Amino acid sequence: LLRGCRRRGMTAPVLAVGDGALGFWKAIREVFPATREQRCWFHKQANVLSCLPKSAHPAASAAIKEIYNAEDIDHAQV
């Protein structure tokens, strides 16, 4: 898919957002090596919550929301 897009004239995207599928990241690196990568926040939150007991979900969700809404990286890394 990505090779076809490049062949048809697509330039490298500035940012690729994905769910963590390893094949996607490998393909992006191969076809558009200058493109930056970012995990999808929805999938990241789902992955984190799946490792926690249900009773911890509200607090973990609140913490993730604070990180997501932080004004800069310093505030996100508290």
N, CA, C and O atoms as a Tripos MOL2 file, in Angstrom:
@<TRIPOS>MOLECULE
protein
  312   311    78     0     0
PROTEIN
NO_CHARGES

@<TRIPOS>ATOM
      1 N           0.8240   -1.1920    0.0000 N.3       1 LEU1
      2 CA          0.0000    0.0000    0.0000 C.3       1 LEU1
      3 C           0.8700    1.2590    0.0000 C.2       1 LEU1
      4 O           0.6760    2.1540   -0.8230 O.2       1 LEU1
      5 N           1.8310    1.3210    0.9290 N.am      2 LEU2
      6 CA          2.6610    2.5240    1.0340 C.3       2 LEU2
      7 C           3.5550    2.6990   -0.1880 C.2       2 LEU2
      8 O           3.7550    3.8200   -0.6560 O.2       2 LEU2
      9 N           4.0880    1.6080   -0.7000 N.am      3 ARG3
     10 CA          4.9050    1.7160   -1.9200 C.3       3 ARG3
     11 C           4.0650    2.2510   -3.0730 C.2       3 ARG3
     12 O           4.5330    3.0770   -3.8570 O.2       3 ARG3
     13 N           2.8340    1.7830   -3.1760 N.am      4 GLY4
     14 CA          1.9400    2.2670   -4.2240 C.3       4 GLY4
     15 C           1.6440    3.7480   -4.0730 C.2       4 GLY4
     16 O           1.6010    4.4770   -5.0640 O.2       4 GLY4
     17 N           1.4410    4.1950   -2.8530 N.am      5 CYS5
     18 CA          1.2070    5.6280   -2.6060 C.3       5 CYS5
     19 C           2.4200    6.4430   -3.0300 C.2       5 CYS5
     20 O           2.2820    7.4830   -3.6750 O.2       5 CYS5
     21 N           3.6030    5.9710   -2.6680 N.am      6 ARG6
     22 CA          4.8250    6.6940   -3.0380 C.3       6 ARG6
     23 C           4.9920    6.7040   -4.5550 C.2       6 ARG6
     24 O           5.3610    7.7250   -5.1350 O.2       6 ARG6
     25 N           4.7230    5.5810   -5.1880 N.am      7 ARG7
     26 CA          4.8410    5.4750   -6.6480 C.3       7 ARG7
     27 C           3.8890    6.4480   -7.3480 C.2       7 ARG7
     28 O           4.2080    6.9730   -8.4150 O.2       7 ARG7
     29 N           2.7310    6.6830   -6.7520 N.am      8 ARG8
     30 CA          1.7510    7.6020   -7.3490 C.3       8 ARG8
     31 C           1.9990    9.0560   -6.9550 C.2       8 ARG8
     32 O           1.1820    9.9260   -7.2560 O.2       8 ARG8
     33 N           3.1200    9.3250   -6.2830 N.am      9 GLY9
     34 CA          3.4970   10.7000   -6.0120 C.3       9 GLY9
     35 C           3.3320   11.1920   -4.5910 C.2       9 GLY9
     36 O           3.6020   12.3590   -4.3050 O.2       9 GLY9
     37 N           2.8990   10.3320   -3.7070 N.am     10 MET10
     38 CA          2.7370   10.7720   -2.3190 C.3      10 MET10
     39 C           4.1100   11.0690   -1.7180 C.2      10 MET10
     40 O           5.0440   10.2780   -1.8480 O.2      10 MET10
     41 N           4.2130   12.2110   -1.0630 N.am     11 THR11
     42 CA          5.4510   12.5350   -0.3590 C.3      11 THR11
     43 C           5.3620   12.0030    1.0670 C.2      11 THR11
     44 O           4.2810   11.6680    1.5500 O.2      11 THR11
     45 N           6.4930   11.9320    1.7230 N.am     12 ALA12
     46 CA          6.5350   11.3760    3.0740 C.3      12 ALA12
     47 C           5.6830   12.2030    4.0290 C.2      12 ALA12
     48 O           5.8440   13.4210    4.0990 O.2      12 ALA12
     49 N           4.7820   11.5630    4.7600 N.am     13 PRO13
     50 CA          4.0180   12.2930    5.7680 C.3      13 PRO13
     51 C           4.9460   12.7590    6.8910 C.2      13 PRO13
     52 O           5.9700   12.1310    7.1590 O.2      13 PRO13
     53 N           4.5880   13.8370    7.5310 N.am     14 VAL14
     54 CA          5.3750   14.3360    8.6580 C.3      14 VAL14
     55 C           5.2470   13.3780    9.8380 C.2      14 VAL14
     56 O           6.2240   13.1140   10.5390 O.2      14 VAL14
     57 N           4.0320   12.8550   10.0550 N.am     15 LEU15
     58 CA          3.7540   12.0160   11.2110 C.3      15 LEU15
     59 C           2.8380   10.8710   10.8110 C.2      15 LEU15
     60 O           1.8690   11.0620   10.0770 O.2      15 LEU15
     61 N           3.1550    9.6810   11.3020 N.am     16 ALA16
     62 CA          2.2800    8.5210   11.1270 C.3      16 ALA16
     63 C           1.7870    8.1070   12.5080 C.2      16 ALA16
     64 O           2.5810    7.9660   13.4380 O.2      16 ALA16
     65 N           0.4910    7.9120   12.6410 N.am     17 VAL17
     66 CA         -0.1040    7.4920   13.9050 C.3      17 VAL17
     67 C          -0.6600    6.0950   13.7010 C.2      17 VAL17
     68 O          -1.4280    5.8560   12.7690 O.2      17 VAL17
     69 N          -0.2730    5.1730   14.5720 N.am     18 GLY18
     70 CA         -0.7160    3.7950   14.4120 C.3      18 GLY18
     71 C          -0.9950    3.1260   15.7400 C.2      18 GLY18
     72 O          -0.7240    3.6760   16.8080 O.2      18 GLY18
     73 N          -1.5440    1.9230   15.6470 N.am     19 ASP19
     74 CA         -1.9760    1.1910   16.8340 C.3      19 ASP19
     75 C          -0.9030    0.2860   17.4210 C.2      19 ASP19
     76 O          -1.1710   -0.4320   18.3850 O.2      19 ASP19
     77 N           0.2800    0.3030   16.8760 N.am     20 GLY20
     78 CA          1.3490   -0.5280   17.4180 C.3      20 GLY20
     79 C           1.6060   -1.7880   16.6230 C.2      20 GLY20
     80 O           2.4680   -2.5830   16.9980 O.2      20 GLY20
     81 N           0.8830   -1.9940   15.5350 N.am     21 ALA21
     82 CA          1.1230   -3.1620   14.6900 C.3      21 ALA21
     83 C           2.5320   -3.0620   14.1080 C.2      21 ALA21
     84 O           2.8500   -2.1000   13.4090 O.2      21 ALA21
     85 N           3.3660   -4.0460   14.3930 N.am     22 LEU22
     86 CA          4.7720   -3.9750   14.0090 C.3      22 LEU22
     87 C           4.9620   -3.8770   12.5020 C.2      22 LEU22
     88 O           5.8860   -3.2030   12.0480 O.2      22 LEU22
     89 N           4.1240   -4.5230   11.7270 N.am     23 GLY23
     90 CA          4.2470   -4.4670   10.2750 C.3      23 GLY23
     91 C           4.0560   -3.0680    9.7310 C.2      23 GLY23
     92 O           4.7210   -2.6770    8.7720 O.2      23 GLY23
     93 N           3.1570   -2.3130   10.3300 N.am     24 PHE24
     94 CA          2.9160   -0.9370    9.8920 C.3      24 PHE24
     95 C           4.1610   -0.0900   10.0970 C.2      24 PHE24
     96 O           4.5760    0.6370    9.1940 O.2      24 PHE24
     97 N           4.7590   -0.1780   11.2810 N.am     25 TRP25
     98 CA          5.9360    0.6410   11.5730 C.3      25 TRP25
     99 C           7.1090    0.2380   10.6890 C.2      25 TRP25
    100 O           7.8610    1.0960   10.2270 O.2      25 TRP25
    101 N           7.2680   -1.0420   10.4550 N.am     26 LYS26
    102 CA          8.3570   -1.5040    9.5840 C.3      26 LYS26
    103 C           8.1700   -0.9470    8.1750 C.2      26 LYS26
    104 O           9.1300   -0.4970    7.5490 O.2      26 LYS26
    105 N           6.9410   -0.9780    7.6810 N.am     27 ALA27
    106 CA          6.6570   -0.4630    6.3360 C.3      27 ALA27
    107 C           6.8930    1.0430    6.2580 C.2      27 ALA27
    108 O           7.4690    1.5260    5.2830 O.2      27 ALA27
    109 N           6.4620    1.7820    7.2610 N.am     28 ILE28
    110 CA          6.6890    3.2360    7.2770 C.3      28 ILE28
    111 C           8.1780    3.5290    7.2400 C.2      28 ILE28
    112 O           8.6280    4.3790    6.4720 O.2      28 ILE28
    113 N           8.9500    2.8230    8.0720 N.am     29 ARG29
    114 CA         10.4020    3.0570    8.1210 C.3      29 ARG29
    115 C          11.0670    2.7410    6.7870 C.2      29 ARG29
    116 O          12.0130    3.4130    6.3770 O.2      29 ARG29
    117 N          10.5670    1.7200    6.1230 N.am     30 GLU30
    118 CA         11.1530    1.3170    4.8450 C.3      30 GLU30
    119 C          10.8030    2.2960    3.7240 C.2      30 GLU30
    120 O          11.6780    2.6900    2.9540 O.2      30 GLU30
    121 N           9.5480    2.6840    3.6280 N.am     31 VAL31
    122 CA          9.0810    3.4940    2.5000 C.3      31 VAL31
    123 C           9.2590    4.9910    2.7570 C.2      31 VAL31
    124 O           9.6270    5.7360    1.8490 O.2      31 VAL31
    125 N           9.0050    5.4250    3.9700 N.am     32 PHE32
    126 CA          9.1120    6.8440    4.3230 C.3      32 PHE32
    127 C           9.9740    6.9890    5.5840 C.2      32 PHE32
    128 O           9.4430    7.2810    6.6560 O.2      32 PHE32
    129 N          11.2820    6.7930    5.4770 N.am     33 PRO33
    130 CA         12.1380    6.7710    6.6730 C.3      33 PRO33
    131 C          12.1780    8.0850    7.4550 C.2      33 PRO33
    132 O          12.5110    8.0720    8.6400 O.2      33 PRO33
    133 N          11.8540    9.2000    6.8380 N.am     34 ALA34
    134 CA         11.8980   10.4880    7.5420 C.3      34 ALA34
    135 C          10.6310   10.7520    8.3530 C.2      34 ALA34
    136 O          10.5920   11.6980    9.1400 O.2      34 ALA34
    137 N           9.6070    9.9400    8.1760 N.am     35 THR35
    138 CA          8.3330   10.1430    8.8680 C.3      35 THR35
    139 C           8.4620    9.8010   10.3490 C.2      35 THR35
    140 O           8.9970    8.7530   10.7110 O.2      35 THR35
    141 N           7.9700   10.6900   11.1920 N.am     36 ARG36
    142 CA          7.9690   10.4500   12.6370 C.3      36 ARG36
    143 C           6.8110    9.5260   12.9940 C.2      36 ARG36
    144 O           5.8030    9.4720   12.2890 O.2      36 ARG36
    145 N           6.9690    8.8040   14.0910 N.am     37 GLU37
    146 CA          5.9730    7.8150   14.5120 C.3      37 GLU37
    147 C           5.3530    8.2070   15.8480 C.2      37 GLU37
    148 O           6.0250    8.7440   16.7290 O.2      37 GLU37
    149 N           4.0630    7.9290   15.9780 N.am     38 GLN38
    150 CA          3.3830    8.1650   17.2530 C.3      38 GLN38
    151 C           2.3430    7.0860   17.4530 C.2      38 GLN38
    152 O           1.6030    6.7510   16.5270 O.2      38 GLN38
    153 N           2.2810    6.5380   18.6550 N.am     39 ARG39
    154 CA          1.2500    5.5610   18.9830 C.3      39 ARG39
    155 C          -0.0870    6.2690   19.1440 C.2      39 ARG39
    156 O          -0.1470    7.3930   19.6420 O.2      39 ARG39
    157 N          -1.1370    5.6200   18.7280 N.am     40 CYS40
    158 CA         -2.4920    6.1240   18.8910 C.3      40 CYS40
    159 C          -2.8380    6.1150   20.3860 C.2      40 CYS40
    160 O          -2.6800    5.0960   21.0600 O.2      40 CYS40
    161 N          -3.3120    7.2630   20.8980 N.am     41 TRP41
    162 CA         -3.6290    7.3610   22.3210 C.3      41 TRP41
    163 C          -4.7500    6.4170   22.7260 C.2      41 TRP41
    164 O          -4.7250    5.8700   23.8290 O.2      41 TRP41
    165 N          -5.7200    6.2200   21.8660 N.am     42 PHE42
    166 CA         -6.8270    5.3140   22.1890 C.3      42 PHE42
    167 C          -6.2960    3.9000   22.4190 C.2      42 PHE42
    168 O          -6.6420    3.2510   23.4060 O.2      42 PHE42
    169 N          -5.4480    3.4290   21.4930 N.am     43 HIS43
    170 CA         -4.9060    2.0770   21.6180 C.3      43 HIS43
    171 C          -3.9180    1.9700   22.7790 C.2      43 HIS43
    172 O          -3.8750    0.9470   23.4620 O.2      43 HIS43
    173 N          -3.1310    3.0110   23.0040 N.am     44 LYS44
    174 CA         -2.1970    3.0020   24.1330 C.3      44 LYS44
    175 C          -2.9700    2.8810   25.4430 C.2      44 LYS44
    176 O          -2.5990    2.0940   26.3130 O.2      44 LYS44
    177 N          -4.0450    3.6590   25.5870 N.am     45 GLN45
    178 CA         -4.8460    3.5910   26.8080 C.3      45 GLN45
    179 C          -5.4690    2.2090   26.9630 C.2      45 GLN45
    180 O          -5.4700    1.6490   28.0590 O.2      45 GLN45
    181 N          -5.9940    1.6620   25.8870 N.am     46 ALA46
    182 CA         -6.5990    0.3310   25.9570 C.3      46 ALA46
    183 C          -5.5720   -0.7170   26.3750 C.2      46 ALA46
    184 O          -5.8790   -1.6090   27.1650 O.2      46 ALA46
    185 N          -4.3520   -0.6090   25.8470 N.am     47 ASN47
    186 CA         -3.3030   -1.5650   26.2050 C.3      47 ASN47
    187 C          -2.9280   -1.4500   27.6810 C.2      47 ASN47
    188 O          -2.7560   -2.4620   28.3620 O.2      47 ASN47
    189 N          -2.8020   -0.2280   28.1710 N.am     48 VAL48
    190 CA         -2.4620   -0.0210   29.5840 C.3      48 VAL48
    191 C          -3.5700   -0.5780   30.4730 C.2      48 VAL48
    192 O          -3.2990   -1.3190   31.4180 O.2      48 VAL48
    193 N          -4.8070   -0.2240   30.1740 N.am     49 LEU49
    194 CA         -5.9230   -0.6670   31.0120 C.3      49 LEU49
    195 C          -6.0880   -2.1820   30.9940 C.2      49 LEU49
    196 O          -6.5250   -2.7680   31.9840 O.2      49 LEU49
    197 N          -5.7440   -2.8190   29.8810 N.am     50 SER50
    198 CA         -5.8930   -4.2770   29.7980 C.3      50 SER50
    199 C          -4.9340   -5.0050   30.7390 C.2      50 SER50
    200 O          -5.1320   -6.1840   31.0310 O.2      50 SER50
    201 N          -3.9020   -4.3180   31.2120 N.am     51 CYS51
    202 CA         -2.9290   -4.9200   32.1330 C.3      51 CYS51
    203 C          -3.2750   -4.6630   33.5980 C.2      51 CYS51
    204 O          -2.5790   -5.1350   34.4970 O.2      51 CYS51
    205 N          -4.3400   -3.9240   33.8320 N.am     52 LEU52
    206 CA         -4.7070   -3.5430   35.1970 C.3      52 LEU52
    207 C          -6.0360   -4.1690   35.5980 C.2      52 LEU52
    208 O          -6.8640   -4.4770   34.7410 O.2      52 LEU52
    209 N          -6.2430   -4.3590   36.9130 N.am     53 PRO53
    210 CA         -7.5610   -4.8180   37.3570 C.3      53 PRO53
    211 C          -8.5980   -3.7200   37.1170 C.2      53 PRO53
    212 O          -8.2670   -2.5340   37.1070 O.2      53 PRO53
    213 N          -9.8360   -4.1190   36.9280 N.am     54 LYS54
    214 CA        -10.9190   -3.1580   36.6520 C.3      54 LYS54
    215 C         -10.9910   -2.0650   37.7180 C.2      54 LYS54
    216 O         -11.3060   -0.9150   37.4120 O.2      54 LYS54
    217 N         -10.7040   -2.4210   38.9510 N.am     55 SER55
    218 CA        -10.7910   -1.4320   40.0320 C.3      55 SER55
    219 C          -9.7900   -0.2910   39.8570 C.2      55 SER55
    220 O          -9.9930    0.7930   40.4040 O.2      55 SER55
    221 N          -8.7240   -0.5160   39.1120 N.am     56 ALA56
    222 CA         -7.7020    0.5160   38.8990 C.3      56 ALA56
    223 C          -7.9720    1.3680   37.6610 C.2      56 ALA56
    224 O          -7.2900    2.3690   37.4450 O.2      56 ALA56
    225 N          -8.9510    0.9880   36.8480 N.am     57 HIS57
    226 CA         -9.2160    1.7020   35.5930 C.3      57 HIS57
    227 C          -9.5530    3.1820   35.7770 C.2      57 HIS57
    228 O          -9.0020    4.0070   35.0490 O.2      57 HIS57
    229 N         -10.4300    3.5600   36.7120 N.am     58 PRO58
    230 CA        -10.7470    4.9950   36.8240 C.3      58 PRO58
    231 C          -9.5180    5.8590   37.1260 C.2      58 PRO58
    232 O          -9.3320    6.9010   36.4980 O.2      58 PRO58
    233 N          -8.6840    5.4420   38.0700 N.am     59 ALA59
    234 CA         -7.4930    6.2270   38.4180 C.3      59 ALA59
    235 C          -6.4930    6.2340   37.2680 C.2      59 ALA59
    236 O          -5.8950    7.2680   36.9680 O.2      59 ALA59
    237 N          -6.3110    5.0880   36.6270 N.am     60 ALA60
    238 CA         -5.3720    5.0170   35.5050 C.3      60 ALA60
    239 C          -5.8670    5.8660   34.3430 C.2      60 ALA60
    240 O          -5.0740    6.5550   33.7020 O.2      60 ALA60
    241 N          -7.1550    5.8250   34.0640 N.am     61 SER61
    242 CA         -7.7160    6.6440   32.9840 C.3      61 SER61
    243 C          -7.5250    8.1280   33.2730 C.2      61 SER61
    244 O          -7.2100    8.9040   32.3710 O.2      61 SER61
    245 N          -7.7140    8.5210   34.5240 N.am     62 ALA62
    246 CA         -7.5120    9.9240   34.9010 C.3      62 ALA62
    247 C          -6.0500   10.3240   34.7260 C.2      62 ALA62
    248 O          -5.7620   11.4200   34.2450 O.2      62 ALA62
    249 N          -5.1260    9.4450   35.1110 N.am     63 ALA63
    250 CA         -3.6990    9.7450   34.9620 C.3      63 ALA63
    251 C          -3.3170    9.8530   33.4920 C.2      63 ALA63
    252 O          -2.5560   10.7420   33.1100 O.2      63 ALA63
    253 N          -3.8360    8.9590   32.6730 N.am     64 ILE64
    254 CA         -3.5510    9.0010   31.2360 C.3      64 ILE64
    255 C          -4.0950   10.2920   30.6320 C.2      64 ILE64
    256 O          -3.4490   10.9100   29.7860 O.2      64 ILE64
    257 N          -5.2840   10.6930   31.0710 N.am     65 LYS65
    258 CA         -5.8780   11.9350   30.5680 C.3      65 LYS65
    259 C          -5.0160   13.1400   30.9390 C.2      65 LYS65
    260 O          -4.8490   14.0560   30.1330 O.2      65 LYS65
    261 N          -4.4690   13.1410   32.1530 N.am     66 GLU66
    262 CA         -3.5750   14.2370   32.5640 C.3      66 GLU66
    263 C          -2.3290   14.2810   31.6870 C.2      66 GLU66
    264 O          -1.8850   15.3570   31.2870 O.2      66 GLU66
    265 N          -1.7700   13.1210   31.3920 N.am     67 ILE67
    266 CA         -0.5790   13.0630   30.5300 C.3      67 ILE67
    267 C          -0.9250   13.5900   29.1440 C.2      67 ILE67
    268 O          -0.1920   14.4070   28.5860 O.2      67 ILE67
    269 N          -2.0260   13.1320   28.5940 N.am     68 TYR68
    270 CA         -2.4450   13.5410   27.2530 C.3      68 TYR68
    271 C          -2.6560   15.0540   27.1720 C.2      68 TYR68
    272 O          -2.3080   15.6830   26.1730 O.2      68 TYR68
    273 N          -3.2220   15.6260   28.2200 N.am     69 ASN69
    274 CA         -3.5460   17.0530   28.2190 C.3      69 ASN69
    275 C          -2.4370   17.9470   28.7810 C.2      69 ASN69
    276 O          -2.6280   19.1570   28.9020 O.2      69 ASN69
    277 N          -1.2990   17.3780   29.1210 N.am     70 ALA70
    278 CA         -0.1950   18.1720   29.6730 C.3      70 ALA70
    279 C           0.2550   19.2210   28.6620 C.2      70 ALA70
    280 O           0.2470   18.9810   27.4550 O.2      70 ALA70
    281 N           0.6470   20.3850   29.1720 N.am     71 GLU71
    282 CA          1.0320   21.4780   28.2730 C.3      71 GLU71
    283 C           2.3710   21.2310   27.5980 C.2      71 GLU71
    284 O           2.6330   21.7790   26.5280 O.2      71 GLU71
    285 N           3.2290   20.4090   28.2110 N.am     72 ASP72
    286 CA          4.5080   20.0780   27.5880 C.3      72 ASP72
    287 C           5.0320   18.7740   28.1880 C.2      72 ASP72
    288 O           4.4310   18.2150   29.1050 O.2      72 ASP72
    289 N           6.1450   18.3040   27.6650 N.am     73 ILE73
    290 CA          6.6750   17.0030   28.0890 C.3      73 ILE73
    291 C           7.0800   17.0050   29.5590 C.2      73 ILE73
    292 O           6.9460   15.9860   30.2350 O.2      73 ILE73
    293 N           7.5720   18.1360   30.0610 N.am     74 ASP74
    294 CA          7.9600   18.2030   31.4730 C.3      74 ASP74
    295 C           6.7680   17.9690   32.3960 C.2      74 ASP74
    296 O           6.8940   17.2820   33.4090 O.2      74 ASP74
    297 N           5.6200   18.5310   32.0550 N.am     75 HIS75
    298 CA          4.4190   18.3290   32.8670 C.3      75 HIS75
    299 C           3.8540   16.9180   32.6880 C.2      75 HIS75
    300 O           3.1960   16.4000   33.5900 O.2      75 HIS75
    301 N           4.0960   16.3070   31.5630 N.am     76 ALA76
    302 CA          3.6020   14.9540   31.3110 C.3      76 ALA76
    303 C           4.4200   13.9100   32.0660 C.2      76 ALA76
    304 O           3.9210   12.8220   32.3560 O.2      76 ALA76
    305 N           5.6630   14.2310   32.3840 N.am     77 GLN77
    306 CA          6.5510   13.2570   33.0220 C.3      77 GLN77
    307 C           6.6180   13.4100   34.5290 C.2      77 GLN77
    308 O           7.6480   13.1070   35.1320 O.2      77 GLN77
    309 N           5.5650   13.8660   35.1380 N.am     78 VAL78
    310 CA          5.5530   14.0510   36.5960 C.3      78 VAL78
    311 C           5.4950   12.7030   37.2790 C.2      78 VAL78
    312 O           5.4770   12.6340   38.5080 O.2      78 VAL78
@<TRIPOS>BOND
     1     1     2 1
     2     2     3 1
     3     3     4 2
     4     3     5 am
     5     5     6 1
     6     6     7 1
     7     7     8 2
     8     7     9 am
     9     9    10 1
    10    10    11 1
    11    11    12 2
    12    11    13 am
    13    13    14 1
    14    14    15 1
    15    15    16 2
    16    15    17 am
    17    17    18 1
    18    18    19 1
    19    19    20 2
    20    19    21 am
    21    21    22 1
    22    22    23 1
    23    23    24 2
    24    23    25 am
    25    25    26 1
    26    26    27 1
    27    27    28 2
    28    27    29 am
    29    29    30 1
    30    30    31 1
    31    31    32 2
    32    31    33 am
    33    33    34 1
    34    34    35 1
    35    35    36 2
    36    35    37 am
    37    37    38 1
    38    38    39 1
    39    39    40 2
    40    39    41 am
    41    41    42 1
    42    42    43 1
    43    43    44 2
    44    43    45 am
    45    45    46 1
    46    46    47 1
    47    47    48 2
    48    47    49 am
    49    49    50 1
    50    50    51 1
    51    51    52 2
    52    51    53 am
    53    53    54 1
    54    54    55 1
    55    55    56 2
    56    55    57 am
    57    57    58 1
    58    58    59 1
    59    59    60 2
    60    59    61 am
    61    61    62 1
    62    62    63 1
    63    63    64 2
    64    63    65 am
    65    65    66 1
    66    66    67 1
    67    67    68 2
    68    67    69 am
    69    69    70 1
    70    70    71 1
    71    71    72 2
    72    71    73 am
    73    73    74 1
    74    74    75 1
    75    75    76 2
    76    75    77 am
    77    77    78 1
    78    78    79 1
    79    79    80 2
    80    79    81 am
    81    81    82 1
    82    82    83 1
    83    83    84 2
    84    83    85 am
    85    85    86 1
    86    86    87 1
    87    87    88 2
    88    87    89 am
    89    89    90 1
    90    90    91 1
    91    91    92 2
    92    91    93 am
    93    93    94 1
    94    94    95 1
    95    95    96 2
    96    95    97 am
    97    97    98 1
    98    98    99 1
    99    99   100 2
   100    99   101 am
   101   101   102 1
   102   102   103 1
   103   103   104 2
   104   103   105 am
   105   105   106 1
   106   106   107 1
   107   107   108 2
   108   107   109 am
   109   109   110 1
   110   110   111 1
   111   111   112 2
   112   111   113 am
   113   113   114 1
   114   114   115 1
   115   115   116 2
   116   115   117 am
   117   117   118 1
   118   118   119 1
   119   119   120 2
   120   119   121 am
   121   121   122 1
   122   122   123 1
   123   123   124 2
   124   123   125 am
   125   125   126 1
   126   126   127 1
   127   127   128 2
   128   127   129 am
   129   129   130 1
   130   130   131 1
   131   131   132 2
   132   131   133 am
   133   133   134 1
   134   134   135 1
   135   135   136 2
   136   135   137 am
   137   137   138 1
   138   138   139 1
   139   139   140 2
   140   139   141 am
   141   141   142 1
   142   142   143 1
   143   143   144 2
   144   143   145 am
   145   145   146 1
   146   146   147 1
   147   147   148 2
   148   147   149 am
   149   149   150 1
   150   150   151 1
   151   151   152 2
   152   151   153 am
   153   153   154 1
   154   154   155 1
   155   155   156 2
   156   155   157 am
   157   157   158 1
   158   158   159 1
   159   159   160 2
   160   159   161 am
   161   161   162 1
   162   162   163 1
   163   163   164 2
   164   163   165 am
   165   165   166 1
   166   166   167 1
   167   167   168 2
   168   167   169 am
   169   169   170 1
   170   170   171 1
   171   171   172 2
   172   171   173 am
   173   173   174 1
   174   174   175 1
   175   175   176 2
   176   175   177 am
   177   177   178 1
   178   178   179 1
   179   179   180 2
   180   179   181 am
   181   181   182 1
   182   182   183 1
   183   183   184 2
   184   183   185 am
   185   185   186 1
   186   186   187 1
   187   187   188 2
   188   187   189 am
   189   189   190 1
   190   190   191 1
   191   191   192 2
   192   191   193 am
   193   193   194 1
   194   194   195 1
   195   195   196 2
   196   195   197 am
   197   197   198 1
   198   198   199 1
   199   199   200 2
   200   199   201 am
   201   201   202 1
   202   202   203 1
   203   203   204 2
   204   203   205 am
   205   205   206 1
   206   206   207 1
   207   207   208 2
   208   207   209 am
   209   209   210 1
   210   210   211 1
   211   211   212 2
   212   211   213 am
   213   213   214 1
   214   214   215 1
   215   215   216 2
   216   215   217 am
   217   217   218 1
   218   218   219 1
   219   219   220 2
   220   219   221 am
   221   221   222 1
   222   222   223 1
   223   223   224 2
   224   223   225 am
   225   225   226 1
   226   226   227 1
   227   227   228 2
   228   227   229 am
   229   229   230 1
   230   230   231 1
   231   231   232 2
   232   231   233 am
   233   233   234 1
   234   234   235 1
   235   235   236 2
   236   235   237 am
   237   237   238 1
   238   238   239 1
   239   239   240 2
   240   239   241 am
   241   241   242 1
   242   242   243 1
   243   243   244 2
   244   243   245 am
   245   245   246 1
   246   246   247 1
   247   247   248 2
   248   247   249 am
   249   249   250 1
   250   250   251 1
   251   251   252 2
   252   251   253 am
   253   253   254 1
   254   254   255 1
   255   255   256 2
   256   255   257 am
   257   257   258 1
   258   258   259 1
   259   259   260 2
   260   259   261 am
   261   261   262 1
   262   262   263 1
   263   263   264 2
   264   263   265 am
   265   265   266 1
   266   266   267 1
   267   267   268 2
   268   267   269 am
   269   269   270 1
   270   270   271 1
   271   271   272 2
   272   271   273 am
   273   273   274 1
   274   274   275 1
   275   275   276 2
   276   275   277 am
   277   277   278 1
   278   278   279 1
   279   279   280 2
   280   279   281 am
   281   281   282 1
   282   282   283 1
   283   283   284 2
   284   283   285 am
   285   285   286 1
   286   286   287 1
   287   287   288 2
   288   287   289 am
   289   289   290 1
   290   290   291 1
   291   291   292 2
   292   291   293 am
   293   293   294 1
   294   294   295 1
   295   295   296 2
   296   295   297 am
   297   297   298 1
   298   298   299 1
   299   299   300 2
   300   299   301 am
   301   301   302 1
   302   302   303 1
   303   303   304 2
   304   303   305 am
   305   305   306 1
   306   306   307 1
   307   307   308 2
   308   307   309 am
   309   309   310 1
   310   310   311 1
   311   311   312 2
@<TRIPOS>SUBSTRUCTURE
     1 LEU1         2 RESIDUE 1 A LEU
     2 LEU2         6 RESIDUE 1 A LEU
     3 ARG3        10 RESIDUE 1 A ARG
     4 GLY4        14 RESIDUE 1 A GLY
     5 CYS5        18 RESIDUE 1 A CYS
     6 ARG6        22 RESIDUE 1 A ARG
     7 ARG7        26 RESIDUE 1 A ARG
     8 ARG8        30 RESIDUE 1 A ARG
     9 GLY9        34 RESIDUE 1 A GLY
    10 MET10       38 RESIDUE 1 A MET
    11 THR11       42 RESIDUE 1 A THR
    12 ALA12       46 RESIDUE 1 A ALA
    13 PRO13       50 RESIDUE 1 A PRO
    14 VAL14       54 RESIDUE 1 A VAL
    15 LEU15       58 RESIDUE 1 A LEU
    16 ALA16       62 RESIDUE 1 A ALA
    17 VAL17       66 RESIDUE 1 A VAL
    18 GLY18       70 RESIDUE 1 A GLY
    19 ASP19       74 RESIDUE 1 A ASP
    20 GLY20       78 RESIDUE 1 A GLY
    21 ALA21       82 RESIDUE 1 A ALA
    22 LEU22       86 RESIDUE 1 A LEU
    23 GLY23       90 RESIDUE 1 A GLY
    24 PHE24       94 RESIDUE 1 A PHE
    25 TRP25       98 RESIDUE 1 A TRP
    26 LYS26      102 RESIDUE 1 A LYS
    27 ALA27      106 RESIDUE 1 A ALA
    28 ILE28      110 RESIDUE 1 A ILE
    29 ARG29      114 RESIDUE 1 A ARG
    30 GLU30      118 RESIDUE 1 A GLU
    31 VAL31      122 RESIDUE 1 A VAL
    32 PHE32      126 RESIDUE 1 A PHE
    33 PRO33      130 RESIDUE 1 A PRO
    34 ALA34      134 RESIDUE 1 A ALA
    35 THR35      138 RESIDUE 1 A THR
    36 ARG36      142 RESIDUE 1 A ARG
    37 GLU37      146 RESIDUE 1 A GLU
    38 GLN38      150 RESIDUE 1 A GLN
    39 ARG39      154 RESIDUE 1 A ARG
    40 CYS40      158 RESIDUE 1 A CYS
    41 TRP41      162 RESIDUE 1 A TRP
    42 PHE42      166 RESIDUE 1 A PHE
    43 HIS43      170 RESIDUE 1 A HIS
    44 LYS44      174 RESIDUE 1 A LYS
    45 GLN45      178 RESIDUE 1 A GLN
    46 ALA46      182 RESIDUE 1 A ALA
    47 ASN47      186 RESIDUE 1 A ASN
    48 VAL48      190 RESIDUE 1 A VAL
    49 LEU49      194 RESIDUE 1 A LEU
    50 SER50      198 RESIDUE 1 A SER
    51 CYS51      202 RESIDUE 1 A CYS
    52 LEU52      206 RESIDUE 1 A LEU
    53 PRO53      210 RESIDUE 1 A PRO
    54 LYS54      214 RESIDUE 1 A LYS
    55 SER55      218 RESIDUE 1 A SER
    56 ALA56      222 RESIDUE 1 A ALA
    57 HIS57      226 RESIDUE 1 A HIS
    58 PRO58      230 RESIDUE 1 A PRO
    59 ALA59      234 RESIDUE 1 A ALA
    60 ALA60      238 RESIDUE 1 A ALA
    61 SER61      242 RESIDUE 1 A SER
    62 ALA62      246 RESIDUE 1 A ALA
    63 ALA63      250 RESIDUE 1 A ALA
    64 ILE64      254 RESIDUE 1 A ILE
    65 LYS65      258 RESIDUE 1 A LYS
    66 GLU66      262 RESIDUE 1 A GLU
    67 ILE67      266 RESIDUE 1 A ILE
    68 TYR68      270 RESIDUE 1 A TYR
    69 ASN69      274 RESIDUE 1 A ASN
    70 ALA70      278 RESIDUE 1 A ALA
    71 GLU71      282 RESIDUE 1 A GLU
    72 ASP72      286 RESIDUE 1 A ASP
    73 ILE73      290 RESIDUE 1 A ILE
    74 ASP74      294 RESIDUE 1 A ASP
    75 HIS75      298 RESIDUE 1 A HIS
    76 ALA76      302 RESIDUE 1 A ALA
    77 GLN77      306 RESIDUE 1 A GLN
    78 VAL78      310 RESIDUE 1 A VAL
